[in-house]
Amino acid sequence: MEDSLKVYVLLTDTGTIFTRLIKLFTKVPLNHASIALDSSLEEVYSFGRKCPKNPWIGGFVREDVRGELFEGATCAVFYCKVDRESFARMKSRIEEIKRNEHQYKYNLLGLFGILLKKRIRRERAYFCTQFVAAMLEENGISVSAKPSELTTPYDFEQTNALRTMYRGSLRTYIARQREDMHIAAK
């Protein structure tokens, strides 16, 4: 793709009680999805915890992957190439949600929809994988034949639309990115 940029999908396991509970149902190791607009993960967005210590208060979040919640996280980083227009649309859509974040909710009911294999649509409400899949779908990148309301972390791992960049410790990934940026700056 000529004149393309990359968009990143970050899957994580923070090891919290809430993620362990989700893992009981999904049976997969990585259960939280975020979208990032840069490889160094400075701009990472998702629907998740508004307060790191309370999993029940959720909504749109700009995630601090260097913060306490992600301290011991394992992860997988994927990417796909998009044209400049698609990248600009994604960035614009994220900015629009950020400006109006008080109008958006965490779609806890939607998680039950995944268990029941039934779409539960709620206006301005997302859970993490639904949000990431919708952001990609709005720009012509299909993660799965399933609608975004039924997309799971496993779908991101299995899709041909994304390329695997890294698997392992999130801290190690961030350190490597910092090193690579330092080397590139020389």
Protein Blocks (a to p, Z undefined) as FASTA:
>chain_A
ZZiacdddddddehiaklmmmmmmnopablcdcddfbfklmaccddddfblklmkbgcdd
dddfkbmklmmaccddddddddfklmmmmmmmmmmmmmmmmmpccdfklmmmmmnopacd
dehiacfklmmmmmmmmnopafbfbdfklccfklmmmpmkbccfbgcjfklmmmmmmmmm
mmmmZZ
